[in-house]
Amino acid sequence: MTAARPAPPLSRNRDYQLLWVGQALSLFGFHGYAIAVPLLVLAATGSAAASGLVLGTIAAAQMVAGLPAGALADRWHRKAIMLSCEAAQALAAASVVAAVWFDAIHIGHLLAVAVVIGACAALFDPAEDASLPTVVTEEQLPAAVSMNAVRGLLGHVAGTAVGGALFAVGRVLPFVVDALTHAVAFVALSFVRLPRPAPVPRERRHLGREIAEGVAWVWRQPAIRVTALCALVLNLFFSAFYVVVLVLARDGGVSAGGIGVMAAMLGVGGVVGALAAPYLNRVLRPHVSVIAVFWVLTALTPLAAVLHGGPMLGALFFAMALLPPTANAAVMTRQLLLTPDRLRGRLTSVLGLAMGASAAAGPAMGGLLAQALPGAGAVLVCAAGMAVATVAVTVNRALRTISTPVVDHNPTEGKPDMDDDATYEVLRNDEDQYSLWPLGHEVPAGWSRVGKEGTRDECSAYVDEVWTDMRPRSLRERMGADTQP
């Protein structure tokens, strides 16, 4: 019998690095496309309405496909889904290249491409998120989630800037770059090793029931439900606040360039916060980091009513963006570990749909507030909405369970909110990972009792004895297959 190989650190995790680099390029290309296509429509038709319609179709297609896509990500091979999405987007971008090159630009064609892009985003995101716990170890998952956030923010900032510059040089260039980045991402993904999901018997396949199962799962988990509802309200009012501040800056005489710098500071703050998130997640309990984000945003929002000038408002945006990546990484890590693998795609799609809806409604609400309550009034309404969500998330005790069942096998570490004098039982999940759980509490879905009860020290000693390989079962199987001749 040979000893199990230790998992490589995240910086040398071949599969994660391939996935990260490929998607960094893919996102760079997408955001370059997203800034160039409305400019292309304006140049070809002169219609701002048509330009907005094309961009809006991407978001609409993503929302419509969201829930079915999550169910399909739990049914189909996730690597095949991601490869198909990259191939489809590369071909769609190539069709736009041809249309621009031959001066055959038609709104119908661009709308069809927008549908493809939105549907691919809806399919790709849950497939990637659900795959992440099988690519990295449990200990690496918070850092991996944080680095994925960095990837998204950098892709947005760099892709937008370069896409606009390329369009100014030549209309076809940003679309060429988009097609190439998706092609490279396809190649990188083809070398990523992912386990195949357990097959779903054909007689049990029913898309509607699978979607309902995912929605019901999210709703039945108190910690997930509370954080999702409060984050939805916070996201709604922050999106509204963002528009209100832009209007206040314009009315205060800030130039268009200054407003652009303000908006960029939000992205810069997010990148800095995402880079700091792995460290902060080691020193802050998950529920503390979540509550801290709500209080910080609630406290900083009213300052926009008294701050003047682009630099001051940009600094405010920067400060407000620092902590959310830490809370997002903590929450997403616990959600993925709590959720059985067969439901992870649906978890992502349900939460993504809720957040997408609030992000879409927020700017519209912000515009209405800025028009109805000029000056500080609109800012204070946004602050009041955030305050309601902050109080709700602070007083709700279910949030404190967000740290379980992520429990380290070492009895002296990684067990927040555990009482040495209480009685516990040992649970095991489908990935052969173990956890201590307070006796008498409902066992979460995806976990089962192993029959061991006792004090914290007794249960921890049992886990030390039986849990000799910390890698998830799917990761062990994949690494074992790699060593076969």
N, C-alpha and C positions, 0 to 999 in steps of 0.2 A: 504493500500500500504506500503510495507516494503522498507527500505532504502537499496540501493545496497551495497554489501560487498566490501570493498576496496581490490584491488588485493594484494596478499602477496608479500613481497620483493623477489628478485631473489634468495637469499639464502634459502628461505622457499617456493619457488615455486616448489611444488611436481612434476609436470609434467616435468619442465625443469631439475630438479635435476636427475630424473630417466633417461631422455634422455641423459644428459651430462655424467653421470657415466657409463651408458651402452655403449655409444660410446667411452668413454675413454678406457674401457676394450677391445672393439672391435678393436680399432686402435692399441692398444698395441699388441694384438695377430697378427694382420695383418702385422705389421712391423717386428715382430719376424719371421713370415713366410717368408717375403720378403728377409730377410738376410739369412735364413736357406735354402731356396729352391735352390738357385744357388750353395751353398756348397754341397747340396745333389746331384745335377746333376753332379757336378765335381767329387764327390767321386764315383758315380755310373758309369760314362761314361768317365771321364777324358777329356771331351770336353768343352772348354771355350765357343765355339760357341753355343753349345746346352744350356749351362747355360744362356747365354745372350738372346737366343731365348725365353726361358721360361719367363724370366722377361719382355722382350719386348712385349710378347703377352698380358700380363696384361694391359700395357699402350695402346697397339693397340686396344684391345677389348673395353676399356673404351672410347677411342676416337670415334670408329666406332658407338658405342651404344649411344654416348652422346646426339645428337640432338633428336632422337626418344625417348630416356629415359625422356628428359625434357617434351616432349609433353604428354607422358603417365603419368608422375607425376602430370600433370594438369588435366588429364582425370580420373584417378583411385583414389581410396581412399589411401591417402598417408601413413597412418599407416599400411595398408595392404601391400603396397610396401616395406616399411622398414622391417616389420616382415618377409616377403618372402625372402628378401635379406639376412638377418641374418641367417635364417634357411638354405638357399642354401649354404652359406659360411661355416656354421658349418658342414653340410654334406660333402661338398667338402674337408674340412680339415680332417674330419674323414676318408675319402677315402684314403688320403695320409698317415695317421697314419697306416691304414691297409696295404698299399703297403710297407711301410718301415718295419713294424713288420714281414710281411711274405716274405720279400726280393723279392718283385715283382714290382720293380720300372721300369716304362716304360715312355719314353719321351712323347708318345702320350697321356698317362693319365695325366701327369703333364701339358701338353699344354691345355687339356680340362679343367682342374681345373683353369688354368690361365684365360681362356675365361670366366668361371663362375665368378671369382673374379672381373675381369675388368667390366663385364656387371653389376654386383651387385653394384659396386662403381658408375657406371654411373647412375643407377636408384636411389640409396640411397641418393646421395648428393643433387640433386634437390628436392627430396621429403622432406628431412629434412630442407633444407634452406627455402623452401616455407612454411613449417609448423611453422617455428620459430615465425613469427608475431602473430600466433594464440595461441602460448604457453605462450608468455610473452607480457607485455604491451609495448606500443610505447616508453615509457620512459626507460624501461629496455632493449630495443632491442640493443642499442650500447654495453652495458656491456655484454649481452648474446653473441653477435657476437665476442667480444674480448675474452671471456672465452672459446668459441669454438675454437678460434685460439690457446689458451694456451693448450687446450686438444689435438689438433693435433700435436703440437710441442712436448709436453711431451710424447705422444704416440710414436712418431718417435724416439726420443732420447732413451727412456727407452726400447721400443720394440726391437730396433736394438741391443742395448747392451746386453739385457737379451737373445734375440734369439740366438746370436752368442755364448754366454756362455753356454746356454742349449744344443746347437748342439755339443759343445765340450764334454759335459758330456754324452750325448746319442742322436743319430741322430733323434730319434722319438719324443723327448721331446718338441721342439718348435712347432711341429704340433699338439701334444696333447693340449698344452696350447692355440693354436689358435682355435681349435675346442671348447674348454671349454669357452673361452672368448666370442665367438660368441653365444654360447648357453645361457650364462648369459645375454648378451645384448638382446637376444630375449625375455627372461623372463622380463627384465626391461622394454622393449618397450611395452610389452603386457599390462602393467599397465598405460601407458601414455594415457591421454584423448585428442583426437583430433577430431575436427568437421569434418563431411563428406563434401566433396566439392559439389557444385551445380552440378546436373547431366547434362551431355552434351547430347542433343537429338541425337538419333542414326542417323537421316538423316543428321546431321551436322558433324558427325565424319568422318574425313579423315586425316590420319596421315601426309601425305605430306603437306596438307593445314595448319594443326595445327603447323607443324614445321615452315613453311613459315611465318605464323602469328607471331610466337615468334621472328624470325629473323628480321622481318619488325618492330616489336615493339621496339626492341633494337636500330635499326638503326634510327628510327624516333625521339628518345629522345636525344637531343643535348648533354646534360651533360653526359649521359651514353655512348653515342657514342665516345665523345672526350676522356673521362677517359679510356675507354676500349682500344681505338687505341693507346693512349700514353702509357698505362700500358703494352700493348703487346710489343711495341718497347723497353720499359725499361726492361721488363722481358727477352726479347731476348738477349739484350746486357749484362744484369747482369748475366744470365746463362752462356754466353760465357766468361765473366770476371772471374767467379768462376773457370772455367777450366783453364784459362790462369794463374791465381794466383797459382793453385795447381802445374802446370808445372813449373812456376818460382821458387816455393818453393823447388820442387824436384831438379831442376838444381842448386839451391843455396845450396844444401847439407842438407836440412831439412830431418830428418828421416821419415819413414813411420808413426811411432807413433806420431811424431810432426805434420805431415800433418793431422792425424786423430783428434788431439786436435784442430788444426786450424778450421777444418770443424765443430767440435762440438761447437766452440765458436759462429758460426753463429746461431745455434739452441738456445744456451743460451741467446744470444742477442734478439732473437725472443721471447723467453718466458718472459724475463724482459720487453720488449716492449709491449707485449700483456697484461701483468699485469698492466702496466702503462696506457694503452690505454683508459680505462673508465674515468680516471681523465683528460687526455689530451683532450679527446673529449668534456669535459665540458668547457674547457677554450679556445679551438681553434675552429674557424669556419671550417666546413668541407672542403671548397675549400682551406683554408690556410694550413690545415694539408696535403692535397694532394700535393700542390705545394711545401711545405717544404720537403717532401720525395724526390721529383725529384731533388731539388737543393742540398740537403745533399748528395745523392748518386753520383750526378755529381761531386760535390766538393771532395768527399773522394776517388773516383775511381783512379785518377792519383797518389795518394800517394803510391799505390802498386808498382809503378815504382821505388820508391826511398827507400821504407822500406825493410829491410832484416831480415831474421830470422823468425822462427815459431811464437814466442810470439808477435812480432810486427804485423805480418800479421793476427794472430788470434785476436788481439785487434782491428784491422781494420774491420774484419768481424763482430765482436761484435757490434761496433759502427754503421755499416751500417744496422744492423738488428733491431735497436731500434725503429725507427719511422714508418716503413711500417705497423705494426699492427694497429697503430692509424688511418692511412689513409684508410686501408682496412676496418676497422670497420665503419668509417664514410661513406665511399662510399657504402658499402653493406647495411647499415641501410637505407640510402636514397633511394637506388635502390629498396629495398624490399617494402618500404612504398609508393614509387611512383608507383610501378607496381601493377595492379589489381591482386587479389588472383588467378584468373583463368589463369594468365600468369607467375606466379612466378617460376614455375618449368622450363619453357622454358627460362626465363631470366638466371637462374643459368646454364643451360646446354649450352646456346650460349656463355656466357662469359667463362665458364669452358673450352669449346672446344678451344676457341681462346687462352686462357692462356696456355692450355696444349700443343698446337701446338708450341707456342713460346718457352716454356720450353724444348720441345723435340729438336727443331732446334738449340737452343742456345749452348748446349754443343758441338754439331758437329761443329758449327761455331767457337767456342772457340778453339777446337783442331786444326782446319785449320789455325786460326790466329797465334796460338802459334808456329806452324810449319813454316809458311810463314814469320812471323815477330818476330823473337826471341828477347827476352829482353823487353824493355819498349814499343816498337812499338805496340804490340798487346794490351797492357793496354790502350794506348792512343787512339787507334781505338775504343775500348769499351767506353771510356770516351766521345769521340766525338759523338757516337751514342746516348748515354744517354743525352748529351747536346742538341741534336736536339729535342728529346722528351720533355725535360725540357722547352725549349723556347716555343714549341708549346702549352704545357699545361698552361704556364704562361700567354701568350698573348690571349688565347681563352676565350672570355667573357662568353661562354655558361657554363663554369665550375662553375661560380658564382651562377648559378641557382640550384646547387646541394642541397642547403639547403631547397628549397621549394619542395613540399608543406608540409613539416614537420613543423607545426606552433603550438606553445603552445597557449592554450586558454587565458592565462594571457596576457593582452595587453602590459605589460612592459618587457616581457622576450621572448626569443626564436624566434625572428623575424629578422634574419639577413638581411641586405641590403633592409630595408623597409623605405620609405619616409613618414613622418607624413603628408606632404602636398599633397600627391598623392591620387587618388581615387581608392578604392578597391571594390571587390565583395567577397561574401562568397561562398565557395564551400563545397560540402559534398561528401564523397566516399561511397563505398559499405559497409564499416564497420561502417557507421554512425559517422565518424570522420570529423571534420570541419577544414577549412583552409582559410586564407585570400589570395587573389590572385589579382595582379595588373589588373585593369580594362582595357580591350582592348587586353590583351594577350591571346593567344590560351590556352584553358582549357586542361590540360593533360588528357590522357586516364584514365578512372577509376574514374574520378571526374565529378561532375555536379553542375550547378548553382542552388542556392536555391532562387534567386530573390532579395537578399539583396545587395545594393550598398551604398557606402558612404565613409567617411573618415576612417582612420585607427581606431580611437577611436570608431566611430559609429559601424563599423563592428565588432570590438572586443567586444563591449557591447552586440551586438546581439548574438555572439557566447557564451558569458558568460551566457546569458539567456537560450539558447536552448540546450547547450551541458553540461548537468548536470552529466553525467556518462562518465568518460574518457575511460572506457574499450572498446575495439573493440566489435562490435556486436557479432562476433563468440565466443569471450571469455565470454561475458555476457550470451549467450545462453547455453554454456557449464557449466558455474557455476550455472545457474538457474536449469539446468537439474540435477545437483548433489544434489540439495536440495529437489528434488521431492521424495516422499515416495516410 
